[in-house]
Amino acid sequence: MYKPLNNRRFGVLWTVIGVHLQNSSRSCVMRIIRIDLPEIRLEGQPERDIEEGQSVSVKCVVDANPQANVIWKKSGYSSIYALKDQIEFMPVKRSDSGIYSCSATNDVGTSQELEVNIDVKYKPQILNVSPIHGATVAVYNSTTLVCEAEGNPPPRYSWLQKMGGDGIEWQQRGNTAKLVIQNVTYQYQGQYVCEASNVINGVTYKATSAEISLDVTGAPQVLTDTARTKKRVVVEKDEDAIIPVYFCSDPIPKRTFWEWGSIKLETGNKHIRYIAERLHKDEGSRDCYEARLIVERVDGSDSRKYTLNVENERGSEAFAVALEVREPVAMSVVIGIVVGCIILLLIITLVILYLLKAERMCFNREYFKVLAL
């Protein structure tokens, strides 16, 4: 007769089958079978960033008796993801991202669940920029440029403006998805791109949008924060003075003239020693110009403020530049200064000698008084 005996100790189920033979002198035979609750561990868990396009394989290793069945599930889904000990992604796609859990079940029971995070990283990609056909905004108003990009890690944004000059340079105007420009001036006019970037396994990846145009219109505006506009010009007497002013205007200027005292001099004209050059169009910046007034062989009477006036259909702008003429120092003045310094030095020397002599005489009197005592 066979009689199974079950005993559970330390998480292990022991099954004992006893054999008892009545009226027999033969020995009793017993068979002990160990039955385990499944134990699992994961192999192949990612140690670096998982990049899209790579091959990824994670195995759920089971230790159990009797044999256990492995179940894989994906977080957020109620259905079973896989009924095998190993899941493979060849290649892995961004849609594969998620938390996967495995467990094992046999006749004894079910193991604990172990999780692995499949976080697929991928390079940034520009999805959209707006306004796609660019924007036109009146000077001193506001406007907004918007950039939309995807990537994992989430990309960082930069708005760059193409600057004119001898070579192409880019100036950063913002570092968020939205570039909000308050109080727009002509300096913001030009071409813009959105740049999205992220870092995967220590490598920086960037994506750049197509250029979009920002056009500024309105009354003329003098750009004072550029080296091409001088607020003060200093020259020596008898030299030629060049007074530059840099400004932008859209629509184009209808009238530009220089004004000082009772004189008004239109650009492109000359008055005695004063030359108002024609406007110089800036080829690197749309709708921008440089005006120059040249004063030939300046003298002291030319020291004053000269004002450039610019007018177009939308309004006007005026900007004054101070001209300072330095007179050369006369030779007689130089000689007088040198002679004066020499006389002052002699006086100081005589005073010092007198004081030293007086101190010596005072010392001698004190010495004779001591001897008399």
C-alpha positions in Angstrom: 0.0 0.0 0.0 1.3 3.5 -1.0 0.6 6.4 1.3 1.8 9.9 0.2 2.9 12.2 3.0 3.4 15.9 2.2 5.6 18.2 4.3 6.3 21.9 3.5 9.5 23.4 5.0 11.5 26.4 4.1 9.5 27.1 1.0 10.0 23.6 -0.3 7.3 21.0 -0.7 8.5 17.5 0.2 6.4 14.6 -1.0 7.0 11.3 0.7 5.6 8.0 -0.7 5.7 5.2 1.8 5.5 1.5 0.9 4.1 -0.9 3.6 4.0 -4.6 3.0 2.0 -6.7 5.5 3.1 -10.2 6.5 6.4 -9.7 4.7 9.9 -9.9 5.9 11.2 -7.7 3.1 12.4 -4.2 3.9 10.2 -1.0 3.4 11.1 1.2 0.4 10.5 5.0 0.6 10.9 7.6 -2.2 11.3 11.3 -1.4 10.6 13.9 -4.1 11.6 17.6 -3.7 9.2 20.1 -5.3 10.4 23.8 -5.5 8.5 27.1 -5.7 10.0 28.8 -8.9 12.8 31.2 -8.4 13.8 33.6 -11.2 16.5 36.1 -12.2 17.0 38.3 -15.2 19.9 38.1 -17.6 20.8 40.7 -20.3 19.4 43.8 -18.5 20.7 46.9 -20.4 23.6 48.7 -18.6 23.8 51.6 -21.1 21.3 53.7 -23.0 19.3 51.6 -25.5 19.5 53.3 -28.9 16.8 52.7 -31.5 18.0 50.2 -34.1 20.1 48.1 -31.7 19.4 44.5 -30.8 18.1 43.8 -27.2 17.5 40.4 -25.6 16.5 39.8 -22.0 16.1 36.3 -20.5 14.1 35.2 -17.5 16.1 32.4 -15.9 14.0 29.9 -13.8 15.0 27.5 -11.1 12.1 25.2 -10.4 11.0 21.5 -10.0 8.7 20.6 -11.5 9.4 22.7 -14.6 7.8 26.1 -14.6 6.1 28.2 -17.3 7.4 31.8 -17.9 5.0 34.6 -18.5 6.0 38.1 -19.8 3.8 41.1 -19.4 4.1 44.7 -20.5 3.0 47.5 -18.2 -0.2 49.1 -19.3 -1.5 46.0 -21.1 -3.8 43.4 -19.5 -2.9 40.7 -22.0 0.2 38.4 -21.9 3.1 39.8 -23.9 5.0 36.5 -24.3 5.0 32.8 -23.1 8.7 32.1 -23.3 11.7 32.7 -21.2 13.4 35.3 -23.5 12.1 38.4 -25.1 14.0 39.8 -28.1 13.9 43.1 -30.0 15.8 42.9 -33.3 16.0 45.8 -33.9 14.4 47.7 -31.0 12.0 50.5 -31.9 10.8 53.5 -29.9 7.4 51.8 -29.7 9.0 49.0 -27.8 9.7 51.3 -24.8 8.0 50.2 -21.6 8.4 48.2 -18.4 8.3 44.4 -18.9 7.8 41.9 -16.1 8.4 38.2 -16.0 7.1 35.5 -13.6 7.2 31.7 -13.5 4.4 29.3 -12.4 4.5 25.5 -11.7 2.4 23.1 -9.6 3.7 24.6 -6.4 2.9 28.2 -7.1 4.0 31.4 -8.8 7.3 33.2 -8.3 7.7 36.9 -7.6 7.7 39.3 -10.6 10.9 40.9 -11.8 10.9 44.1 -14.0 13.1 45.5 -16.7 12.8 48.9 -18.2 13.2 49.1 -21.9 13.7 52.8 -22.5 14.6 53.3 -26.1 16.5 56.5 -26.9 16.4 58.1 -30.2 17.8 61.2 -31.9 15.8 64.5 -32.1 13.6 65.2 -35.0 11.9 68.5 -35.9 8.2 68.0 -36.5 7.0 71.5 -37.1 7.9 75.2 -37.0 5.5 78.0 -37.3 4.7 80.3 -38.8 6.0 78.1 -41.6 6.0 80.9 -44.2 7.6 83.4 -41.9 6.1 86.4 -40.2 5.8 90.2 -40.8 5.6 92.4 -37.7 5.5 96.1 -37.1 8.5 97.7 -35.3 8.0 97.8 -31.5 5.3 95.2 -31.6 5.7 91.5 -30.5 5.7 88.2 -32.3 6.1 84.5 -31.4 8.0 81.7 -33.2 7.1 78.1 -32.3 9.1 74.9 -32.7 7.9 71.3 -32.1 10.4 68.4 -31.9 10.5 64.8 -30.6 13.3 62.7 -29.2 14.3 60.7 -26.2 15.7 62.1 -24.0 13.3 65.1 -24.6 15.3 67.5 -26.8 16.5 70.9 -25.7 15.7 73.9 -27.9 17.6 76.8 -29.3 16.4 79.6 -31.6 19.2 81.0 -33.8 19.2 84.1 -36.0 21.5 84.3 -39.0 23.7 87.4 -38.8 25.2 89.3 -41.7 28.7 90.4 -42.2 31.8 89.0 -43.8 30.9 85.4 -42.8 27.8 83.7 -41.7 27.3 83.8 -37.9 24.4 82.6 -35.8 23.2 84.5 -32.7 21.1 82.6 -30.1 17.8 84.4 -29.4 16.1 81.8 -27.2 16.3 78.4 -25.5 12.7 77.3 -25.3 10.3 75.8 -27.8 8.6 79.2 -28.1 10.6 82.3 -29.0 8.6 85.3 -27.8 10.0 88.6 -29.0 8.7 91.7 -27.2 9.3 95.2 -28.6 10.5 94.0 -32.0 13.3 96.2 -33.6 14.9 95.9 -37.0 17.8 94.0 -35.3 15.4 91.0 -35.1 14.8 91.0 -38.8 16.2 88.1 -40.8 16.4 84.3 -41.0 15.8 82.0 -38.1 16.2 78.2 -37.4 15.1 76.0 -34.6 17.7 73.6 -33.3 16.8 70.6 -31.1 19.4 68.5 -29.4 19.8 65.6 -26.9 22.6 63.4 -25.6 22.6 59.6 -25.9 25.5 57.6 -24.4 27.6 60.7 -24.1 27.1 61.7 -27.8 25.2 64.9 -28.7 22.8 64.8 -31.6 21.2 67.8 -33.2 18.4 68.4 -35.7 17.9 71.8 -37.4 14.7 73.1 -39.0 14.4 74.9 -42.3 14.9 78.7 -42.2 11.9 80.9 -41.5 11.9 84.6 -42.2 11.0 87.5 -39.9 10.3 90.7 -41.6 10.1 94.0 -39.7 8.3 97.1 -41.1 7.5 100.5 -39.8 9.1 103.9 -39.1 12.9 104.3 -39.5 15.0 103.3 -36.6 18.6 104.2 -35.8 20.5 101.2 -34.4 22.6 102.7 -31.5 24.0 99.5 -30.1 26.3 98.8 -33.0 29.8 100.1 -33.7 28.6 101.5 -37.0 26.7 104.3 -35.2 28.8 106.8 -33.3 27.4 109.0 -30.6 30.6 111.0 -30.4 33.4 111.6 -32.9 36.8 113.1 -31.9 39.3 114.4 -34.4 42.3 116.7 -34.5 42.2 120.1 -36.1 42.7 120.2 -39.9 41.8 116.5 -40.2 38.7 115.2 -42.0 35.9 114.0 -39.7 33.6 111.2 -40.7 30.3 111.0 -38.8 28.5 107.6 -39.4 24.9 106.6 -38.5 23.4 103.2 -39.1 19.7 102.8 -39.5 17.0 100.6 -40.9 13.7 101.5 -42.7 10.9 99.5 -44.3 9.4 101.1 -46.5 12.6 102.6 -47.9 13.5 106.2 -46.8 11.7 109.0 -48.6 14.0 111.7 -47.3 17.3 111.8 -45.4 19.2 115.0 -44.4 21.8 116.3 -42.0 21.0 119.3 -39.8 23.1 121.6 -37.7 22.5 125.2 -36.8 20.4 126.7 -39.5 21.8 124.4 -42.2 19.9 121.4 -43.7 22.0 119.2 -46.1 20.2 116.5 -48.0 22.1 113.2 -48.6 24.0 113.2 -51.9 24.8 116.9 -51.6 27.8 119.1 -50.6 28.0 122.5 -48.8 31.4 124.1 -48.6 33.5 121.7 -46.5 30.5 119.5 -45.6 29.7 116.4 -47.7 26.5 114.4 -47.1 27.2 111.1 -48.9 24.5 109.0 -50.6 23.1 106.3 -48.4 25.2 103.1 -48.4 22.9 100.0 -48.6 24.0 97.2 -46.2 24.0 94.1 -48.4 24.2 91.8 -45.4 21.1 93.2 -43.7 17.8 93.7 -45.5 16.4 97.3 -45.3 19.4 98.7 -43.5 21.6 101.7 -44.5 24.6 103.7 -43.4 24.6 107.5 -43.6 27.8 109.5 -43.5 28.6 113.2 -43.1 32.2 114.2 -43.9 33.5 117.5 -42.6 36.8 118.4 -44.4 39.7 120.1 -42.6 37.8 120.7 -39.3 38.5 123.6 -37.0 37.3 124.6 -33.6 34.1 126.1 -35.0 33.0 122.6 -36.2 32.6 121.3 -32.6 28.9 120.8 -32.3 26.1 118.3 -32.7 25.1 117.1 -36.2 21.6 115.5 -36.5 20.6 112.9 -39.1 16.9 113.0 -40.0 15.2 110.0 -41.7 11.6 109.9 -43.0 9.5 107.2 -44.7 5.8 106.5 -45.2 5.4 105.2 -41.6 7.2 107.9 -39.6 10.5 109.6 -38.9 13.6 109.3 -36.7 16.3 111.8 -35.7 19.7 111.1 -34.2 22.4 113.5 -33.1 26.2 112.9 -33.1 28.6 115.2 -31.2 31.8 116.2 -33.0 34.7 117.3 -30.9 37.7 119.0 -32.5 41.0 119.0 -30.6 43.1 122.1 -31.0 46.9 121.4 -31.1 48.8 122.9 -28.2 50.8 126.1 -29.2 54.6 125.9 -28.8 54.7 129.0 -26.7 52.3 127.3 -24.3 54.6 124.3 -24.1 57.6 126.4 -23.4 55.8 128.3 -20.7 54.7 125.1 -19.0 58.3 123.8 -19.1 59.8 127.1 -17.7 57.1 127.1 -15.0 58.0 123.6 -14.0 61.7 124.4 -13.8 61.0 127.5 -11.6 58.8 125.5 -9.3 61.5 122.9 -9.0 64.1 125.5 -8.1 61.8 127.0 -5.4 61.2 123.6 -3.9 65.0 122.9 -3.8 65.7 126.3 -2.1 63.1 125.7 0.5 64.5 122.3 1.3 68.1 123.7 1.6 66.8 126.5 3.9 65.1 124.0 6.2 68.1 121.8 6.4 70.4 124.8 7.3 67.9 126.0 9.9 67.7 122.6 11.5 71.6 122.4 11.7 71.9 125.8 13.4 69.3 124.8 15.9 71.2 121.7 16.7 74.5 123.6 17.3 72.9 126.0 19.8 71.6 123.1 21.8 75.0 121.6 21.8 76.7 124.7 23.3 74.1 125.0 26.0 74.9 121.5 27.2 78.6 122.3 27.3 78.0 125.4 29.3 76.2 123.5 32.0 
